């Protein structure tokens, strides 16, 4: 459980980075700022981490209640990741988020932007491939990056620019598609072998 493989860490980090997509959410943070809706970067990143960590450990138990194994969930999860990758790559928006309150920390920042269904699916799908320590380390680094981006919206907006955000989103969309295909193939062979 406590072994650390840098290649596995990078793979897990990229999957979570693409799913959480904090740079892709930058326009949402800018829009919230422009509409004078407040949010706490520290609370958002911390509570998102706690929610995702809790799901990482109890999600498998929840699956057992429905008589679903991790490989089956990973195959289903890979299909979800594939759809999200298509959404990122082709610029299709399936879910539009509006927040009626002035404090946007819980909705939409924590849920569904940082700790949404895609991240839940990704965590359990990754659990079928990598050890827990690697995945949790990748999750911690993603939450640190999320905190930095939210804390420095103006700076990141200037550094990356609209074109940079667009390119990053497309690039990670394609990476996510490739990872989803690999995840599907490795787990479908396990299921078919049983």
C-alpha positions in Angstrom: 0.0 0.0 0.0 2.8 2.4 0.9 5.0 1.8 -2.2 5.5 4.8 -4.5 6.0 4.6 -8.2 6.6 7.9 -9.9 5.1 6.8 -13.2 1.9 5.6 -11.5 1.8 8.9 -9.5 2.1 10.9 -12.7 -0.7 8.9 -14.4 -3.0 9.2 -11.4 -2.2 12.9 -11.1 -3.0 13.6 -14.8 -6.3 11.7 -14.6 -7.4 13.6 -11.5 -6.0 16.9 -12.9 -8.0 16.4 -16.1 -11.2 15.5 -14.2 -11.0 18.2 -11.6 -10.0 20.6 -14.3 -9.3 23.5 -12.1 -7.7 25.5 -14.9 -10.7 24.8 -17.1 -12.9 26.1 -14.3 -10.9 29.4 -14.2 -13.6 31.2 -16.3 -16.2 30.1 -13.7 -14.0 31.5 -10.9 -13.6 34.7 -12.8 -17.4 34.9 -13.4 -18.1 34.3 -9.7 -15.6 37.1 -8.9 -17.2 39.5 -11.4 -20.6 38.8 -10.0 -19.3 39.5 -6.4 -19.9 35.9 -5.2 -17.5 35.0 -2.5 -15.7 31.7 -2.0 -12.9 30.5 0.3 -10.1 28.8 -1.6 -8.8 27.1 1.6 -12.2 25.7 2.6 -13.1 24.7 -0.9 -9.8 22.7 -1.4 -9.8 21.3 2.1 -13.4 20.1 2.2 -13.1 18.8 -1.4 -10.1 16.7 -0.3 -12.0 15.3 2.7 -15.0 14.4 0.6 -12.9 12.7 -2.1 -10.8 10.9 0.5 -13.9 9.6 2.3 -15.3 8.4 -0.9 -12.0 6.8 -1.8 -12.2 4.6 1.3 -15.9 3.9 1.6 -16.8 3.9 -2.1 -15.9 0.3 -2.5 -18.1 -0.6 0.5 -21.0 1.3 -1.2 -20.4 -0.7 -4.4 -20.5 -4.0 -2.4 -24.0 -3.0 -1.2 -25.0 -3.1 -4.9 -23.0 -6.3 -5.6 -20.6 -4.4 -7.9 -16.8 -5.1 -8.0 -14.1 -2.5 -8.6 -13.2 -3.8 -12.1 -16.9 -3.5 -13.2 -17.0 0.0 -11.7 -13.6 0.8 -13.4 -15.1 -0.2 -16.8 -18.2 1.9 -16.2 -15.9 4.7 -14.9 -13.7 4.5 -18.0 -16.8 5.2 -20.1 -17.7 8.2 -18.0 -14.1 9.4 -18.2 -14.3 8.9 -22.0 -17.4 11.0 -22.2 -15.8 13.8 -20.1 -12.7 13.6 -22.3 -15.0 14.0 -25.4 -16.7 17.0 -23.7 -13.3 18.7 -23.0 -11.9 17.9 -26.5 -14.9 18.8 -28.5 -16.1 21.7 -26.4 -19.5 20.3 -25.6 -21.1 21.5 -22.4 -23.4 19.0 -20.8 -23.9 20.5 -17.3 -24.2 24.2 -16.7 -23.8 25.3 -13.1 -25.6 28.3 -11.5 -25.4 29.3 -7.9 -28.3 31.3 -6.3 -26.4 32.2 -3.2 -23.7 34.9 -2.7 -21.3 32.4 -1.2 -20.2 29.9 -3.9 -17.8 27.8 -1.8 -20.1 24.8 -1.4 -22.0 25.1 -4.7 -20.6 25.2 -7.3 -16.9 25.2 -6.2 -16.8 22.1 -3.9 -19.6 20.3 -5.7 -19.6 19.6 -8.5 -16.5 21.4 -9.7 -13.8 19.9 -7.4 -15.5 17.0 -5.8 -18.0 16.0 -8.5 -19.2 12.7 -9.9 -16.3 12.6 -12.4 -13.8 12.8 -9.5 -15.6 10.0 -7.6 -15.6 7.8 -10.6 -12.0 8.5 -11.4 -10.9 7.7 -7.8 -12.5 4.3 -7.8 -11.3 3.6 -11.3 -7.8 4.5 -10.3 -8.1 2.2 -7.3 -8.3 -0.7 -9.7 -5.0 0.2 -11.2 -2.7 1.9 -8.6 -2.0 1.6 -4.9 -3.7 3.9 -2.4 -0.7 5.9 -1.4 0.0 6.9 -5.0 -3.6 8.0 -5.6 -3.9 9.9 -2.3 -0.6 11.7 -3.1 -1.9 12.6 -6.5 -5.1 13.9 -4.9 -3.2 16.0 -2.4 -1.1 17.7 -5.1 -4.3 18.4 -7.2 -5.9 20.0 -4.2 -2.8 22.2 -3.6 -3.0 23.3 -7.2 -6.7 23.9 -6.9 -6.0 26.1 -3.8 -3.3 28.0 -5.7 -5.5 28.6 -8.7 -8.5 29.8 -6.7 -6.3 31.9 -4.4 -4.7 33.6 -7.4 -7.4 33.8 -10.0 -6.2 37.2 -11.3 -2.6 36.0 -11.6 -3.4 32.7 -13.2 -5.8 34.4 -15.6 -3.0 36.7 -16.7 -0.3 34.0 -16.9 -2.3 31.4 -18.8 -4.6 33.7 -20.8 -7.8 32.6 -22.6 -5.8 30.8 -25.3 -3.7 28.9 -22.8 -6.8 27.7 -20.9 -8.3 26.6 -24.2 -5.2 24.6 -25.2 -4.8 23.1 -21.7 -8.4 21.9 -21.7 -8.1 20.3 -25.2 -4.7 18.7 -24.4 -6.0 17.1 -21.1 -9.2 16.1 -22.9 -7.2 14.0 -25.3 -5.0 12.6 -22.5 -8.1 11.7 -20.6 -9.5 9.9 -23.7 -6.3 7.8 -24.0 -6.3 7.0 -20.3 -10.0 6.0 -20.4 -9.3 3.6 -23.3 -6.4 2.0 -21.4 -8.4 1.8 -18.2 -11.3 0.1 -20.1 -9.0 -2.4 -21.9 -7.1 -3.4 -18.7 -10.3 -4.0 -16.7 -12.5 -5.5 -19.4 -9.9 -8.3 -19.9 -10.0 -8.9 -16.1 -13.8 -9.2 -16.2 -13.8 -11.4 -19.4 -11.1 -13.6 -17.8 -13.4 -14.5 -14.8 
